[in-house]
């Protein structure tokens, strides 16, 4: 998996986020690629997915074994029980959750995971709550960072009368975990509200739309307020959901300073992504902070700052690594690729709950 001679003991690292929808891919496969190609740690990778059609579950050249997990909505006990079964078979050393919805459970279970021998590097519950989309304005104000007006919405009737309160179209309708739709009139906003509420639940958020150029920053927070290894990217092409399909590595002092102040205010611990927009007057506005690596995280390795590899240093209690200057002007372009596999491999995931390779989970422990 790694051409270089690795250093240190073999680490078994489990990752989630195996989904790879073209319009909204998960970060798991990109994180795994970063870990497979780094040279500081010897790793063995375990993929954890939520649906049998997640393509990351079938990437044998990348993952040593893959397993299905119960959806986060099933609760912490179901998540822990399934992970304990996988742990018995694979002896996981490190867990890197890559999806927003599962991180609260991982935070709540940190001590129990540690007792099982599974290490994590995550924020505490208060830090996670403060960067949530419906509370982020508090952190932005504390850090002195501008942010578009954002409000919780409990009824679609808001969109029929909001202009009387000073709101103006277009508006951005957001789910508390995922999804955002730019609505140009009340009818579009109401349709977006119903779809997002049905898929992700309440609260549904509305945010004033700020036209301009989209910028992202990803880095690690060390838990004391320091930000490590920042990689900045300007979006050059996006999907229908606004996800980056192409981007260029940049350096922008205003974006760096705003992100530094935000992470210092939060004392964030773990990976994160800051999303912002520069308006027509050149001012930055914070849109959201994602509590995990972004789907474009492989770009960090491509520009010389392999952040998932650095995360392993932090998990292990090693000093924060030194980072070279990123290769500014580098461009990434995403592409879709078919994974061809025998039907028996798919059946193993559907009926057996995964594809163990190092060892087998007993049938009664498999996810039906």
Secondary structure by P-SEA (a helix, b strand, c coil): cccccccccccbbbbcccccccccccaaaaaaaaaaacccccbbbbbbbccccccccccccccccccccccccccaaaaaaaaaaaaacccccbbbbccccaaaaaaaaaaaaaaaccccccccaaaaaaaccccaaaaaaaacccccbbbbbcccccccccccccccccbbbbcccbbbbbcccaaaaaaaaaaaaaaccccbbbbcccccbbbbbbbbbcccccccbbbbbbbccccccccccbbbbbbbaaaaaaaaaaaaaacccccbbbbbbbcccbbbbbccccccccccaaaaaaaccaaaaaaaaaaacccbbbbccccccbbbbbbbbbbbbcaaaaaaaacccccccccccccccccc
